[in-house]
């Protein structure tokens, strides 16, 4: 037995394969220990090992090519962003230029309108001044002569004639109207109702005029206006605004059928 164990031991020690395996195992253990120590050293940056490794890797051709590729990609991104921003800038400049042109045009329109308004206001004031001056001449003139002037003015500009007559005190205007032919008086007094609705101010002016006109003359004028619906409405409004005594005197000088029609219309309004 003893001789058999001695022989086996000698056989094991002298077996080269077993010796080789044992040596490889030792080397592997040593490698793992060194690798673990190196990883820990780099991971925790002991003795500046991590910084040194990064510096070394940057010097390698592979690292350099990678950095160049990254730099090129970043450069492209920046260039694209710059190009986009440049386009946005150009677009905003175009819009700004357009807005400036529009602002200039609007400013010019405002200036033109201001000039027009100023001119119209000036003309209106001139017309008002001329109307007042004309009215002052007529009211101090003989009523028959003034009536001839108003008749001529009616043939050229009935609106001006109406404005002038409205600017004259009612007593003077009534005397002038009494000397004007009835058909022309209709045109004169109906002018404010020909193009637009007669307002309360017009009715008030006409009422003051008619209350001083001879009832026979007023009746003749009103009867000539009754054939037109718009003018007939104006007649009723004037009669309604007059004092009852005066309106009764005017109606009594109308033909019977016209008096009945006017009376019926006035009754419907009361």
SERO-4910 file (N, C-alpha, C, O; in steps of 0.05 Angstrom, whole numbers):
BEGIN
 pado doro    nc1    nc2    nc3   cac1   cac2   cac3    cc1    cc2    cc3    oc1    oc2    oc3
  Unk    A     17    -24      0      0      0      0     17     25      0     13     43    -16
  Unk    A     37     26     18     54     49     20     69     53     -5     74     75    -14
  Unk    A     77     32    -18     92     35    -43     74     45    -65     84     59    -82
  Unk    A     48     38    -65     29     48    -85     25     78    -83     25     91   -104
  Unk    A     22     90    -59     18    119    -55     42    134    -63     40    155    -75
  Unk    A     65    124    -57     90    138    -64     92    139    -94    100    159   -106
  Unk    A     85    118   -107     86    117   -137     66    137   -148     73    150   -168
  Unk    A     41    139   -136     21    158   -146     29    186   -143     25    203   -161
  Unk    A     42    192   -120     52    220   -115     73    227   -135     73    249   -146
  Unk    A     91    209   -139    113    214   -158    101    218   -186    111    235   -202
  Unk    A     80    203   -192     67    205   -219     54    233   -222     56    245   -243
  Unk    A     41    243   -201     27    269   -202     47    291   -205     43    309   -221
  Unk    A     69    290   -189     89    312   -190    103    312   -217    110    333   -227
  Unk    A    106    289   -228    121    288   -254    102    292   -278    112    291   -301
  Unk    A     74    296   -274     55    300   -296     56    329   -305     47    346   -290
  Unk    A     65    335   -329     68    363   -339     41    376   -343     40    400   -338
  Unk    A     20    363   -351     -6    375   -357    -18    387   -332    -29    409   -332
  Unk    A    -15    372   -310    -27    382   -285    -12    406   -276    -24    425   -265
  Unk    A     14    407   -280     30    430   -272     22    455   -288     20    477   -277
  Unk    A     16    451   -313      9    473   -331    -18    485   -323    -22    510   -323
  Unk    A    -37    468   -317    -63    477   -308    -62    493   -283    -75    514   -279
  Unk    A    -46    484   -265    -43    498   -239    -31    525   -244    -38    544   -230
  Unk    A    -12    527   -262      1    553   -267    -18    573   -280    -18    596   -274
  Unk    A    -34    563   -299    -54    580   -312    -75    591   -292    -83    614   -294
  Unk    A    -82    574   -274   -102    582   -253    -90    604   -236   -104    623   -229
  Unk    A    -65    602   -230    -52    623   -213    -51    649   -229    -56    670   -218
  Unk    A    -44    647   -254    -42    671   -271    -69    685   -274    -71    709   -273
  Unk    A    -90    669   -277   -117    680   -280   -125    695   -254   -137    716   -256
  Unk    A   -119    683   -232   -126    696   -206   -111    723   -204   -122    743   -195
  Unk    A    -85    722   -211    -69    747   -209    -80    768   -228    -82    791   -221
  Unk    A    -88    759   -253    -99    779   -273   -125    791   -263   -129    816   -266
  Unk    A   -142    775   -251   -168    785   -241   -163    805   -218   -177    826   -217
  Unk    A   -143    799   -201   -137    818   -179   -127    844   -190   -135    865   -181
  Unk    A   -109    843   -210    -97    867   -221   -119    883   -237   -120    908   -235
  Unk    A   -136    868   -251   -157    882   -266   -177    896   -247   -185    919   -252
  Unk    A   -184    883   -225   -202    895   -206   -190    919   -193   -203    940   -189
  Unk    A   -164    917   -187   -150    940   -174   -148    963   -194   -152    986   -186
  Unk    A   -143    957   -220   -141    978   -240   -168    992   -244   -170   1016   -246
  Unk    A   -190    976   -245   -216    988   -249   -224   1006   -226   -234   1028   -229
  Unk    A   -218    996   -201   -224   1013   -177   -208   1038   -178   -218   1060   -170
  Unk    A   -182   1036   -186   -165   1059   -187   -176   1080   -206   -177   1104   -200
  Unk    A   -184   1071   -230   -195   1089   -251   -222   1100   -242   -228   1124   -245
  Unk    A   -240   1082   -233   -267   1090   -226   -267   1112   -204   -282   1132   -206
  Unk    A   -251   1108   -184   -250   1128   -162   -229   1149   -167   -224   1167   -150
  Unk    A   -216   1149   -190   -196   1169   -198   -174   1172   -178   -166   1194   -171
  Unk    A   -164   1148   -168   -142   1148   -149   -117   1157   -163   -110   1147   -185
  Unk    A   -102   1175   -150    -77   1185   -160    -80   1198   -188    -61   1199   -204
  Unk    A   -105   1207   -194   -109   1221   -220   -108   1202   -244   -102   1210   -266
  Unk    A   -114   1177   -239   -111   1156   -260   -133   1160   -282   -127   1156   -306
  Unk    A   -156   1168   -274   -178   1172   -294   -171   1195   -313   -175   1192   -337
  Unk    A   -161   1217   -302   -154   1240   -319   -132   1232   -338   -132   1240   -362
  Unk    A   -112   1217   -328    -90   1208   -345   -100   1190   -367    -91   1192   -390
  Unk    A   -119   1173   -361   -130   1155   -381   -145   1170   -402   -143   1164   -426
  Unk    A   -162   1190   -393   -177   1206   -413   -158   1221   -432   -163   1222   -456
  Unk    A   -136   1232   -420   -117   1246   -437   -104   1227   -457    -99   1235   -480
  Unk    A    -98   1204   -448    -85   1184   -465   -104   1176   -488    -96   1174   -511
  Unk    A   -130   1171   -481   -149   1163   -501   -154   1185   -522   -158   1179   -546
  Unk    A   -153   1210   -513   -157   1232   -532   -134   1233   -553   -139   1242   -575
  Unk    A   -111   1223   -545    -88   1224   -563    -88   1201   -583    -74   1201   -603
  Unk    A   -105   1181   -578   -106   1158   -596   -121   1166   -621   -138   1183   -621
  Unk    A   -114   1154   -644   -126   1160   -670   -157   1156   -670   -171   1172   -682
  Unk    A   -166   1135   -657   -194   1129   -656   -210   1151   -641   -231   1160   -651
  Unk    A   -199   1160   -619   -212   1181   -603   -212   1207   -619   -232   1221   -618
  Unk    A   -190   1212   -632   -188   1237   -648   -209   1237   -670   -223   1257   -675
  Unk    A   -212   1215   -684   -232   1213   -706   -260   1216   -695   -277   1228   -708
  Unk    A   -265   1204   -671   -292   1206   -659   -298   1235   -652   -320   1245   -656
  Unk    A   -278   1249   -640   -281   1277   -632   -286   1294   -657   -303   1313   -656
  Unk    A   -271   1288   -678   -275   1304   -703   -303   1300   -714   -315   1319   -724
  Unk    A   -313   1275   -713   -340   1269   -722   -361   1284   -706   -380   1296   -717
  Unk    A   -357   1284   -679   -376   1299   -662   -375   1328   -668   -395   1342   -669
  Unk    A   -350   1339   -671   -347   1368   -677   -361   1375   -703   -373   1396   -705
  Unk    A   -358   1358   -723   -370   1363   -749   -400   1362   -747   -414   1379   -759
  Unk    A   -411   1344   -731   -440   1342   -728   -451   1367   -714   -471   1379   -721
  Unk    A   -437   1375   -693   -445   1399   -678   -443   1424   -696   -460   1442   -694
  Unk    A   -423   1425   -713   -419   1448   -731   -443   1449   -751   -453   1471   -757
  Unk    A   -451   1426   -760   -474   1425   -779   -499   1435   -765   -516   1450   -777
  Unk    A   -503   1426   -740   -527   1435   -725   -527   1465   -722   -547   1478   -726
  Unk    A   -504   1476   -714   -501   1505   -710   -506   1520   -737   -520   1540   -737
  Unk    A   -495   1510   -758   -499   1523   -784   -528   1523   -793   -538   1542   -804
  Unk    A   -542   1500   -787   -571   1499   -794   -587   1519   -777   -605   1532   -787
  Unk    A   -580   1520   -751   -594   1539   -734   -589   1568   -742   -608   1584   -742
  Unk    A   -565   1573   -750   -558   1601   -759   -573   1607   -785   -583   1629   -788
  Unk    A   -575   1588   -803   -589   1592   -828   -619   1597   -823   -631   1614   -836
  Unk    A   -631   1581   -805   -659   1584   -798   -664   1612   -786   -684   1626   -793
  Unk    A   -647   1620   -767   -650   1646   -755   -647   1669   -775   -660   1689   -773
  Unk    A   -629   1665   -794   -625   1685   -815   -650   1688   -832   -658   1710   -839
  Unk    A   -663   1665   -839   -688   1666   -854   -710   1680   -838   -725   1696   -849
  Unk    A   -711   1674   -812   -731   1687   -795   -726   1717   -794   -745   1733   -795
  Unk    A   -701   1725   -793   -693   1753   -792   -702   1767   -818   -714   1789   -818
  Unk    A   -696   1754   -841   -704   1766   -867   -734   1768   -869   -744   1788   -880
  Unk    A   -749   1748   -860   -778   1749   -861   -789   1771   -844   -807   1785   -852
  Unk    A   -778   1775   -820   -786   1796   -802   -780   1824   -814   -795   1843   -811
  Unk    A   -757   1826   -827   -750   1851   -840   -769   1858   -862   -776   1881   -866
  Unk    A   -777   1838   -878   -797   1842   -899   -823   1852   -888   -836   1871   -898
  Unk    A   -832   1839   -866   -857   1846   -853   -855   1875   -842   -874   1890   -845
  Unk    A   -832   1881   -830   -828   1908   -819   -829   1929   -842   -841   1950   -838
  Unk    A   -817   1923   -864   -817   1941   -887   -846   1945   -898   -854   1968   -904
  Unk    A   -861   1923   -899   -889   1925   -908   -906   1942   -889   -922   1958   -898
  Unk    A   -902   1937   -863   -917   1953   -843   -910   1982   -844   -927   2000   -841
  Unk    A   -884   1988   -849   -876   2016   -852   -889   2029   -876   -897   2053   -874
  Unk    A   -891   2014   -898   -904   2025   -922   -934   2030   -916   -945   2051   -924
  Unk    A   -947   2010   -903   -975   2013   -896   -979   2037   -878   -998   2052   -881
  Unk    A   -961   2040   -859   -963   2062   -840   -960   2089   -854   -974   2108   -848
  Unk    A   -942   2090   -874   -938   2114   -889   -963   2121   -905   -971   2144   -907
  Unk    A   -975   2100   -918   -999   2104   -934  -1022   2113   -916  -1037   2132   -923
  Unk    A  -1025   2101   -892  -1046   2109   -874  -1042   2137   -864  -1061   2153   -862
  Unk    A  -1017   2144   -859  -1011   2171   -850  -1019   2192   -871  -1029   2213   -865
  Unk    A  -1013   2184   -896  -1019   2203   -919  -1050   2205   -922  -1060   2227   -926
  Unk    A  -1064   2183   -919  -1093   2184   -920  -1105   2201   -898  -1123   2217   -903
  Unk    A  -1093   2198   -874  -1103   2215   -852  -1098   2244   -858  -1115   2261   -852
  Unk    A  -1074   2250   -868  -1068   2278   -875  -1087   2289   -896  -1096   2312   -895
  Unk    A  -1092   2272   -917  -1111   2281   -938  -1139   2285   -928  -1152   2305   -935
  Unk    A  -1148   2267   -911  -1175   2270   -899  -1176   2295   -881  -1197   2309   -881
  Unk    A  -1155   2300   -867  -1154   2323   -849  -1157   2349   -866  -1171   2368   -859
  Unk    A  -1142   2349   -889  -1144   2373   -907  -1172   2376   -918  -1182   2398   -919
  Unk    A  -1184   2353   -926  -1211   2354   -937  -1231   2364   -916  -1248   2381   -922
  Unk    A  -1229   2353   -892  -1247   2362   -870  -1244   2392   -865  -1263   2406   -861
  Unk    A  -1218   2400   -864  -1213   2429   -859  -1225   2446   -881  -1237   2467   -876
  Unk    A  -1222   2437   -906  -1233   2452   -929  -1263   2453   -928  -1276   2474   -932
  Unk    A  -1275   2429   -922  -1305   2428   -921  -1315   2445   -898  -1335   2459   -901
  Unk    A  -1301   2444   -875  -1310   2460   -852  -1308   2490   -859  -1325   2506   -853
  Unk    A  -1286   2497   -873  -1282   2525   -881  -1304   2533   -900  -1315   2555   -898
  Unk    A  -1310   2515   -920  -1331   2522   -939  -1358   2524   -925  -1374   2542   -932
  Unk    A  -1363   2506   -906  -1388   2507   -891  -1391   2533   -876  -1412   2545   -876
  Unk    A  -1369   2541   -863  -1370   2566   -849  -1374   2589   -867  -1388   2608   -861
  Unk    A  -1361   2588   -891  -1364   2609   -911  -1393   2611   -921  -1405   2632   -923
  Unk    A  -1405   2587   -926  -1433   2586   -935  -1451   2597   -913  -1470   2612   -919
  Unk    A  -1446   2589   -888  -1463   2599   -866  -1461   2629   -864  -1480   2643   -859
  Unk    A  -1436   2639   -867  -1432   2668   -865  -1446   2682   -888  -1458   2703   -884
  Unk    A  -1443   2671   -912  -1457   2683   -935  -1487   2683   -932  -1501   2702   -939
  Unk    A  -1497   2660   -922  -1526   2657   -918  -1536   2678   -898  -1556   2691   -902
  Unk    A  -1521   2681   -876  -1529   2701   -856  -1528   2730   -867  -1545   2747   -862
  Unk    A  -1507   2735   -883  -1504   2761   -895  -1527   2766   -915  -1539   2788   -915
  Unk    A  -1533   2747   -931  -1554   2749   -951  -1581   2753   -937  -1597   2770   -945
  Unk    A  -1586   2738   -915  -1610   2740   -900  -1613   2768   -887  -1635   2779   -886
  Unk    A  -1591   2779   -877  -1592   2806   -865  -1599   2827   -886  -1613   2847   -879
  Unk    A  -1590   2823   -911  -1598   2842   -932  -1627   2840   -938  -1641   2861   -941
  Unk    A  -1638   2815   -941  -1666   2812   -948  -1685   2821   -927  -1706   2833   -933
  Unk    A  -1679   2817   -902  -1697   2824   -880  -1699   2855   -877  -1719   2865   -866
  Unk    A  -1679   2869   -887  -1680   2899   -885  -1689   2911   -912  -1688   2936   -915
  Unk    A  -1698   2894   -931  -1706   2903   -957  -1736   2903   -959  -1750   2890   -943
  Unk    A  -1747   2918   -978  -1776   2917   -983  -1784   2888   -989  -1770   2874  -1004
  Unk    A  -1806   2879   -977  -1814   2851   -979  -1819   2843  -1008  -1814   2820  -1015
  Unk    A  -1830   2861  -1025  -1835   2853  -1053  -1809   2849  -1068  -1806   2830  -1084
  Unk    A  -1789   2867  -1064  -1763   2865  -1077  -1749   2839  -1067  -1737   2825  -1083
  Unk    A  -1751   2835  -1041  -1738   2811  -1029  -1751   2786  -1041  -1737   2766  -1046
  Unk    A  -1778   2786  -1045  -1792   2763  -1056  -1782   2757  -1084  -1778   2734  -1092
  Unk    A  -1777   2778  -1101  -1766   2774  -1128  -1739   2760  -1127  -1733   2743  -1143
  Unk    A  -1722   2769  -1108  -1695   2758  -1105  -1697   2729  -1097  -1683   2712  -1108
  Unk    A  -1715   2722  -1078  -1718   2695  -1069  -1728   2677  -1091  -1719   2654  -1094
  Unk    A  -1747   2688  -1108  -1757   2672  -1131  -1735   2666  -1150  -1734   2643  -1160
  Unk    A  -1718   2685  -1156  -1696   2680  -1174  -1676   2660  -1162  -1665   2643  -1176
  Unk    A  -1672   2662  -1136  -1654   2643  -1123  -1666   2615  -1123  -1651   2595  -1124
  Unk    A  -1693   2613  -1122  -1706   2587  -1123  -1700   2573  -1149  -1698   2548  -1151
  Unk    A  -1698   2589  -1171  -1694   2577  -1197  -1665   2567  -1200  -1660   2549  -1217
  Unk    A  -1646   2578  -1185  -1618   2570  -1187  -1610   2550  -1165  -1596   2530  -1171
  Unk    A  -1619   2555  -1141  -1611   2538  -1119  -1632   2539  -1097  -1631   2557  -1079
  Unk    A  -1651   2521  -1098  -1674   2522  -1079  -1665   2517  -1050  -1677   2527  -1031
  Unk    A  -1644   2501  -1046  -1634   2495  -1019  -1623   2520  -1006  -1628   2525   -983
  Unk    A  -1608   2536  -1021  -1597   2561  -1011  -1620   2580  -1004  -1619   2594   -984
  Unk    A  -1640   2581  -1022  -1663   2598  -1016  -1677   2590   -990  -1685   2607   -975
  Unk    A  -1679   2564   -986  -1692   2554   -961  -1675   2562   -937  -1686   2571   -917
  Unk    A  -1648   2559   -939  -1631   2565   -917  -1631   2595   -911  -1631   2603   -888
  Unk    A  -1632   2612   -932  -1633   2641   -928  -1659   2649   -914  -1659   2664   -895
  Unk    A  -1681   2638   -924  -1707   2645   -913  -1709   2635   -884  -1721   2649   -867
  Unk    A  -1697   2612   -877  -1697   2602   -850  -1681   2619   -831  -1685   2619   -807
  Unk    A  -1662   2635   -842  -1645   2652   -826  -1658   2679   -821  -1648   2695   -805
  Unk    A  -1680   2685   -835  -1693   2710   -831  -1714   2708   -809  -1727   2687   -807
  Unk    A  -1718   2728   -792  -1739   2727   -772  -1766   2720   -784  -1771   2729   -807
  Unk    A  -1782   2705   -770  -1807   2694   -781  -1826   2716   -792  -1839   2711   -813
  Unk    A  -1827   2739   -779  -1845   2760   -789  -1837   2770   -816  -1853   2773   -834
  Unk    A  -1811   2775   -819  -1800   2784   -845  -1803   2763   -866  -1811   2768   -889
  Unk    A  -1797   2737   -858  -1800   2715   -877  -1829   2712   -886  -1833   2705   -910
  Unk    A  -1848   2716   -869  -1876   2714   -876  -1884   2735   -896  -1899   2729   -915
  Unk    A  -1875   2759   -893  -1881   2781   -912  -1869   2775   -939  -1882   2780   -959
  Unk    A  -1845   2764   -939  -1832   2757   -965  -1848   2734   -978  -1853   2735  -1003
  Unk    A  -1856   2714   -963  -1871   2691   -974  -1898   2700   -985  -1907   2689  -1005
  Unk    A  -1910   2720   -973  -1936   2729   -982  -1934   2742  -1010  -1955   2744  -1023
  Unk    A  -1910   2749  -1018  -1907   2762  -1044  -1894   2744  -1065  -1887   2752  -1087
  Unk    A  -1891   2718  -1058  -1880   2698  -1076  -1903   2682  -1087  -1922   2675  -1073
  Unk    A  -1901   2674  -1113  -1922   2658  -1126  -1925   2632  -1110  -1905   2620  -1102
  Unk    A  -1950   2622  -1107  -1955   2598  -1091  -1940   2574  -1100  -1930   2559  -1083
  Unk    A  -1937   2569  -1126  -1923   2546  -1136  -1893   2547  -1128  -1881   2526  -1123
  Unk    A  -1882   2571  -1127  -1854   2573  -1119  -1851   2571  -1089  -1831   2562  -1078
  Unk    A  -1872   2580  -1074  -1871   2578  -1045  -1872   2548  -1037  -1858   2540  -1018
  Unk    A  -1887   2532  -1052  -1888   2503  -1047  -1860   2491  -1049  -1851   2476  -1033
  Unk    A  -1846   2499  -1071  -1819   2489  -1075  -1801   2498  -1053  -1783   2483  -1044
  Unk    A  -1805   2523  -1044  -1787   2534  -1023  -1792   2520   -997  -1772   2513   -983
  Unk    A  -1817   2516   -989  -1822   2505   -963  -1821   2474   -963  -1818   2462   -941
  Unk    A  -1823   2462   -986  -1822   2433   -987  -1795   2422   -992  -1791   2398   -993
  Unk    A  -1775   2439   -995  -1748   2431  -1003  -1736   2412   -982  -1722   2393   -989
  Unk    A  -1741   2417   -956  -1728   2401   -935  -1741   2373   -934  -1729   2355   -922
  Unk    A  -1764   2370   -947  -1777   2343   -947  -1773   2328   -973  -1782   2306   -976
  Unk    A  -1759   2341   -993  -1757   2328  -1019  -1736   2306  -1020  -1739   2286  -1034
  Unk    A  -1715   2310  -1004  -1693   2290  -1005  -1690   2274   -979  -1679   2252   -979
  Unk    A  -1700   2285   -957  -1697   2271   -932  -1721   2278   -914  -1736   2297   -919
  Unk    A  -1724   2264   -892  -1746   2268   -874  -1743   2295   -860  -1722   2301   -850
  Unk    A  -1765   2311   -860  -1765   2337   -847  -1762   2332   -817  -1777   2317   -805
  Unk    A  -1743   2346   -804  -1739   2343   -776  -1755   2364   -760  -1767   2381   -771
  Unk    A  -1753   2361   -734  -1769   2379   -716  -1761   2408   -719  -1777   2426   -716
  Unk    A  -1735   2413   -724  -1725   2440   -726  -1737   2453   -751  -1745   2476   -750
  Unk    A  -1739   2438   -774  -1751   2449   -798  -1781   2455   -793  -1790   2477   -801
  Unk    A  -1795   2437   -780  -1823   2442   -774  -1827   2467   -757  -1845   2483   -761
  Unk    A  -1809   2471   -738  -1811   2494   -721  -1807   2520   -737  -1821   2540   -732
  Unk    A  -1788   2519   -755  -1783   2543   -772  -1807   2549   -790  -1816   2572   -792
  Unk    A  -1817   2528   -803  -1840   2531   -820  -1865   2540   -805  -1880   2557   -815
  Unk    A  -1869   2530   -781  -1891   2539   -764  -1890   2568   -758  -1910   2582   -760
  Unk    A  -1866   2578   -751  -1863   2607   -745  -1868   2624   -769  -1878   2646   -767
  Unk    A  -1861   2613   -793  -1866   2628   -817  -1896   2629   -823  -1907   2651   -829
  Unk    A  -1910   2606   -822  -1938   2605   -830  -1956   2618   -810  -1979   2626   -818
  Unk    A  -1949   2621   -786  -1967   2634   -767  -1970   2664   -772  -1988   2677   -762
  Unk    A  -1951   2675   -788  -1952   2704   -795  -1961   2709   -824  -1964   2732   -832
  Unk    A  -1966   2687   -839  -1976   2690   -867  -2006   2694   -867  -2020   2683   -850
  Unk    A  -2016   2709   -886  -2045   2712   -889  -2057   2684   -893  -2048   2669   -909
  Unk    A  -2078   2678   -878  -2091   2652   -879  -2100   2644   -907  -2098   2620   -914
  Unk    A  -2108   2663   -924  -2116   2656   -951  -2092   2647   -968  -2094   2628   -983
  Unk    A  -2069   2661   -964  -2045   2653   -978  -2035   2626   -969  -2028   2609   -985
  Unk    A  -2035   2621   -942  -2027   2595   -931  -2045   2573   -941  -2035   2551   -947
  Unk    A  -2071   2578   -942  -2090   2557   -951  -2085   2550   -980  -2085   2527   -988
  Unk    A  -2079   2571   -997  -2073   2566  -1025  -2048   2549  -1029  -2046   2531  -1045
  Unk    A  -2027   2555  -1012  -2002   2540  -1013  -2006   2511  -1005  -1997   2493  -1018
  Unk    A  -2021   2508   -983  -2025   2480   -973  -2041   2463   -992  -2036   2440   -996
  Unk    A  -2062   2476  -1005  -2078   2460  -1024  -2061   2451  -1048  -2066   2429  -1058
  Unk    A  -2043   2467  -1056  -2025   2460  -1079  -2006   2438  -1071  -1995   2424  -1088
  Unk    A  -2001   2435  -1045  -1982   2414  -1035  -1996   2388  -1030  -1983   2367  -1026
  Unk    A  -2023   2387  -1029  -2037   2364  -1020  -2037   2341  -1041  -2044   2318  -1034
  Unk    A  -2030   2347  -1065  -2030   2325  -1085  -2007   2306  -1082  -2007   2284  -1093
  Unk    A  -1986   2315  -1068  -1962   2298  -1063  -1964   2288  -1034  -1966   2304  -1015
  Unk    A  -1962   2261  -1030  -1965   2250  -1004  -1945   2260   -984  -1951   2266   -961
  Unk    A  -1919   2262   -993  -1898   2272   -974  -1903   2300   -966  -1900   2308   -943
  Unk    A  -1911   2317   -986  -1917   2345   -979  -1942   2348   -963  -1944   2366   -946
  Unk    A  -1961   2331   -968  -1986   2332   -952  -1980   2325   -923  -1991   2338   -905
  Unk    A  -1963   2306   -919  -1955   2299   -891  -1942   2324   -878  -1946   2329   -854
  Unk    A  -1926   2339   -894  -1913   2363   -883  -1934   2384   -876  -1932   2397   -855
  Unk    A  -1955   2387   -893  -1977   2405   -887  -1990   2399   -861  -1995   2416   -845
  Unk    A  -1997   2373   -857  -2010   2365   -832  -1992   2370   -808  -2002   2379   -787
  Unk    A  -1967   2365   -810  -1949   2370   -788  -1947   2400   -781  -1946   2408   -758
  Unk    A  -1947   2417   -802  -1946   2446   -797  -1972   2455   -784  -1972   2470   -764
  Unk    A  -1995   2446   -795  -2021   2454   -783  -2024   2445   -755  -2036   2459   -738
  Unk    A  -2014   2420   -749  -2016   2410   -722  -1999   2427   -703  -2005   2429   -679
  Unk    A  -1977   2438   -713  -1959   2453   -696  -1968   2482   -692  -1960   2496   -673
  Unk    A  -1986   2491   -710  -1996   2519   -708  -2017   2521   -685  -2028   2501   -676
  Unk    A  -2021   2546   -676  -2042   2551   -657  -2069   2544   -670  -2073   2548   -694
  Unk    A  -2087   2533   -654  -2113   2523   -664  -2128   2545   -679  -2140   2539   -700
  Unk    A  -2127   2569   -669  -2141   2592   -681  -2130   2597   -709  -2146   2601   -728
  Unk    A  -2104   2597   -712  -2091   2602   -738  -2096   2579   -757  -2104   2584   -780
  Unk    A  -2093   2554   -748  -2098   2531   -766  -2127   2531   -775  -2133   2523   -798
  Unk    A  -2146   2539   -758  -2174   2539   -765  -2179   2560   -787  -2195   2555   -805
  Unk    A  -2166   2583   -784  -2170   2604   -805  -2159   2595   -832  -2171   2601   -853
  Unk    A  -2137   2580   -832  -2125   2570   -857  -2144   2550   -869  -2149   2551   -893
  Unk    A  -2154   2531   -853  -2171   2509   -863  -2197   2521   -874  -2208   2511   -894
  Unk    A  -2207   2542   -861  -2233   2554   -870  -2230   2567   -897  -2251   2572   -910
  Unk    A  -2206   2573   -906  -2202   2586   -932  -2195   2565   -954  -2189   2572   -976
  Unk    A  -2197   2539   -947  -2193   2517   -966  -2219   2509   -979  -2240   2515   -968
  Unk    A  -2217   2496  -1002  -2241   2484  -1014  -2253   2463   -995  -2238   2451   -979
  Unk    A  -2278   2458   -997  -2293   2441   -978  -2281   2413   -976  -2277   2403   -954
  Unk    A  -2274   2401   -999  -2264   2374   -998  -2236   2373   -986  -2229   2354   -972
  Unk    A  -2220   2393   -992  -2193   2394   -980  -2194   2400   -950  -2179   2388   -934
  Unk    A  -2213   2417   -942  -2216   2424   -913  -2225   2399   -898  -2215   2393   -876
  Unk    A  -2243   2383   -910  -2252   2358   -897  -2229   2338   -895  -2227   2325   -874
  Unk    A  -2213   2336   -915  -2191   2317   -914  -2170   2324   -893  -2161   2308   -878
  Unk    A  -2164   2350   -892  -2144   2360   -872  -2155   2356   -844  -2141   2347   -826
  Unk    A  -2180   2363   -840  -2193   2361   -814  -2193   2332   -804  -2187   2326   -781
  Unk    A  -2199   2313   -823  -2199   2285   -816  -2171   2275   -808  -2168   2260   -789
  Unk    A  -2151   2285   -823  -2123   2276   -817  -2114   2287   -790  -2100   2274   -774
  Unk    A  -2122   2312   -784  -2114   2324   -758  -2128   2310   -735  -2116   2306   -714
  Unk    A  -2153   2303   -739  -2169   2289   -718  -2156   2262   -712  -2156   2253   -689
  Unk    A  -2146   2249   -732  -2133   2223   -728  -2108   2224   -712  -2099   2205   -699
  Unk    A  -2095   2248   -712  -2070   2252   -697  -2075   2259   -668  -2057   2256   -651
  Unk    A  -2098   2269   -661  -2104   2278   -634  -2112   2255   -616  -2118   2259   -592
***
